[in-house]
Amino acid sequence: MPLTATIKEHWMVNTKINVIGTLVASGNYAAGGEVPAFSSAESCKIKTGSAAVFEIVSGISKYMYRFNIANGKILVFDPATGLEIATAAYPAGVTGDTITFLAIYHKFN
């Protein structure tokens, strides 16, 4: 699981579940981004079977993170070029980054 998600806080608003958490990058980055992976214990906290409908991702390093709503993936961009990072091992600036997210999911029915 190259992008592992940990939930720090979650709450309901009408038919949506709002989630704040952290991401840890490891292994290799895949072209086109990665879908964050929740452990089964983390998934039980939010009880949804859907992908996020909205997500903001940020880190403290210079790398840029963007959410692609079309496929639920998070893309990582090189700060020097503004281009997506290469398909290879995550750079140290990403694996050592403190990455946080706010995501909104549809409530599981």
C-alpha positions in Angstrom: 0.0 0.0 0.0 2.0 3.0 -1.2 -0.2 5.6 0.3 -1.5 4.5 3.7 -4.2 6.6 5.3 -4.8 7.1 9.1 -8.0 8.7 10.3 -7.5 11.4 13.0 -11.1 12.7 13.1 -14.4 12.1 11.4 -17.9 13.4 11.6 -21.2 13.3 9.8 -23.0 16.2 8.0 -26.3 15.2 6.6 -25.5 12.5 4.0 -21.7 13.1 4.0 -18.8 11.8 6.1 -16.0 14.3 6.7 -12.6 12.8 7.4 -9.3 14.4 8.6 -6.3 12.2 8.5 -2.7 11.7 7.5 -1.0 9.8 4.6 2.3 8.0 4.6 3.9 7.3 1.3 6.1 4.2 0.9 7.2 2.0 -1.9 6.8 3.0 -5.5 4.7 5.8 -7.1 2.5 4.7 -10.0 1.9 7.0 -12.9 -1.5 8.7 -12.7 -1.5 8.7 -8.9 -2.4 6.4 -6.0 -5.7 5.7 -4.2 -5.1 6.1 -0.5 -5.4 2.7 1.3 -7.2 2.4 4.6 -6.6 -0.6 6.9 -9.8 -2.6 7.8 -9.8 -0.9 11.2 -9.6 2.5 9.7 -12.3 1.7 7.1 -14.7 0.6 9.9 -14.5 4.1 11.4 -16.1 5.8 8.3 -18.3 3.0 7.0 -18.4 4.0 3.4 -17.9 1.9 0.2 -17.5 4.9 -2.0 -14.5 6.9 -3.1 -14.0 10.4 -1.8 -16.2 13.0 -3.6 -13.8 15.8 -2.5 -10.3 15.9 -1.0 -7.7 18.4 -0.1 -4.2 17.1 0.4 -1.2 19.1 1.6 2.3 18.5 3.0 5.0 20.5 4.6 7.6 19.7 2.1 7.7 21.5 -1.3 6.0 18.6 -3.1 2.5 19.3 -4.3 -0.4 16.9 -3.9 -3.6 16.9 -6.0 -6.8 14.9 -5.8 -8.3 13.5 -9.1 -12.0 13.2 -8.5 -12.4 11.2 -11.7 -10.6 8.2 -10.3 -10.1 8.9 -6.6 -6.3 9.0 -6.9 -3.8 11.4 -5.4 -1.1 12.7 -7.7 2.3 14.0 -6.6 4.1 16.8 -8.4 7.8 17.8 -8.3 8.2 21.3 -6.9 11.1 22.0 -9.3 9.3 21.2 -12.5 5.6 21.3 -11.6 5.3 17.9 -13.4 4.0 14.7 -11.9 6.8 12.7 -10.3 8.3 9.7 -12.2 7.1 6.2 -11.8 9.7 5.0 -9.4 10.4 4.9 -5.6 8.8 7.8 -3.8 11.4 10.6 -3.3 12.6 11.1 0.3 10.9 14.5 0.3 7.5 12.6 0.0 8.2 9.6 2.2 9.5 12.0 4.9 6.7 14.5 4.5 3.9 15.1 6.9 0.9 14.8 4.6 -2.6 15.6 5.8 -5.9 15.4 4.1 -9.6 16.4 4.4 -11.9 14.2 2.5 -15.6 14.0 2.1 -17.4 10.7 1.4 -21.0 9.7 0.7 -22.5 8.0 3.8 -22.8 4.2 3.4 -26.5 3.2 3.1 
